[in-house]
């Protein structure tokens, strides 16, 4: 399977590291924003073709595309890829507006191609372990308590590079938890409320945010997010269930007594992004809807819109 990688920043590198472990898959074209940087990134990875012209890249012999570019162009590029007959995996968030997310979904329905959103939390072994207990009827979520903390007062990416776009606590980072809460409970949020702190004078975004959600069964989620947190950073999950409490941090999982749980046998890899990509390629090969399809993740985007409307109503 031949892949077009759109973007070559920190997350593109994570995807390509994962693809290196997957037999029968190869990145053969790289699309970037700046010619010199794109060519250099392609040479470092041994990718035979690179360009700043997406149409040129889509004209190559590629089966699918993985989009890791600026959030603001995710929808436009995903739609263009599908209109060119390519399956697409678009990194989280699939879009930064509900309207654009719905446009991706409509294009997927029209073309019948695979369209998957990069909701990596569904694939991290720690969260898969919890989901397996829920699916087996051994755990029901009562509350999820989640902290997403960064120290990001300038436009820098995870690798310390300068971004060409502005990150967002709601439409990017909260998106992970909103989707995971709905995925783990198997329900759509019925009640939600959000507060945002002061906006950054230059970036124009809220630097702190607090979100509360509830699903019809009664389970709740409390989510705190910040770009002002001066370490440690990352996302920390506490699952409070009827039969146990579990703490997850990326691929590590502990019970409520701080005893580590072995999740190494949950999947073929401990790398959530690699597992996400494996699902994308398998869905293409098997002609089926993938876990984390755009259709499955659209309800999270609808909940994000409700949360934004809630914050806007307070202004």
Steps between C-alpha positions, in 0.01 A plus 500: 500500500638836394446800726507875447600682819369856515712698742841410644487644851507326838190287444594404145826365641305294756286353222801418287674336797193280542475420130860378508369212715214404266578251223380580149452875556727774367492881497577588138409869488530790744306825472610806698462874517861613435697347212844479659374360833274250323778375274737468796242306703438264207872437453546423871230234478594367156164604354533505118263790426428832670319817405318802637223438244235265639353434155843384379533267798151357447592431136772261618436127534355517853214308659431721797602815686573582863445866582715652776503858375360818661158447657347781297556313170408149617148510354602651167780248454294200614226586253751550218661163573168317487393684185826374347398144591733457800409358839586748775600506865488852639673577827302633793314726476350411164392867482470803726134561419198272503407618150833382358480168687158438350636585153767228541231252602282589203794452262574163655139390451503624141826330404467185713870522590653437842517820704646468848569756772818472705345446843802324644352456850273228360814305409735558794535160674414656838162623377446184297544298821228707669276469194544121504375488861202718409418285197523184714247648745761516778507880540260790466635853497365724776739790439801590291725766645749630244780757506661625177790727584766672289729800531445657161496879505653524154412331171723192541431138411577186699852487353577864583451628145309814406144428388340664198163479677353556845411209728169492689404348835141424398513396135826305534584386851149469646403310185706201621313475830153583368528215250656260753225568757230429245691195368555345843143559618347410163277807530475853365533792742157622609608789725814712485645825633828680443694798635806663347767717658660817360609503136867534408565857377689383190370149426137601553404168665390402850796369698293319762170313478268291717243259352227286659299236311232242576353210301144365536607210724624754756877464450685832513831635375694792643778637280756766586727641226782753508776646288629680812616192694876512557548121516453215517301498178284246321155353554409300808181293522327367810225248431267460796282194445257283693758223541830686503700818448766525230756768419630527144781710363562431133600130495541452876210377713466469879219398731375722782768359733769622259587144397606485135294287263678315220345612170779365278281213374197714413610554139787422262675824595520743790501792255152652478569685175638185339187311609284779362679476164474120499122537536490747209693271266306191609168674436613590148615144428183346646259756356339581836435798724793559735481564870524881530339560163394856425139387542571357847689813609249755368297493827811625684516797263131569565567500875794738452268739318257487793786578739612793285142630488488475878817710540382752241171546687697622804670787314 
